Amino acid sequence: MNVIQGDPVRHRKAGWTGTVTETPSKLANHAWVTKDSASDSYPEMVLLEELESAD
């Protein structure tokens, strides 16, 4: 999956949604995602294979 900063995403297994906060490099297999439901605003590193578009 290709993601860019600002993309809405959903975690395939856990079901939570969030927004990509940092675009991964071409070699990276993860993205930084800020969860919509998180009480803090710290992004979480998530494997791209665990994400899907939330559009």
LINCORHU-V468909 format. One record per pair of residues at least 4 apart in sequence whose C-alpha atoms are under 6 Angstrom apart, sorted by sequence separation. I is the first residue (numbers start at 0). J is the second residue. D is the distance in Angstrom with one decimal. If there is no record, write none. Layout:
# LINCORHU-V468909
i:j:d
I:J:D
I:J:D
This chain:
# LINCORHU-V468909
i:j:d
10:14:5.0
23:27:5.7
10:15:5.5
9:15:5.7
9:16:4.3
23:30:5.3
8:16:5.6
8:17:5.5
33:42:4.2
7:17:5.8
8:18:5.9
21:31:5.4
32:42:5.0
7:18:4.6
20:31:5.6
31:42:5.6
32:43:5.2
6:18:5.6
19:31:5.9
20:32:5.4
31:43:5.4
5:18:5.7
6:19:5.4
19:32:4.4
31:44:4.6
5:19:5.2
18:32:5.5
30:44:5.7
4:19:5.1
18:33:5.4
30:45:5.5
4:20:5.4
17:33:5.3
29:45:5.3
4:21:5.2
17:34:4.1
29:46:4.1
4:22:4.9
16:34:5.9
17:35:4.7
28:46:5.8
29:47:4.8
3:22:5.0
16:35:5.8
28:47:5.6
11:49:5.4
10:49:5.7
11:50:5.6
10:50:4.7
9:50:5.6
9:51:5.3
8:51:5.6
8:52:4.6
9:53:5.3
8:53:4.5
7:53:5.3
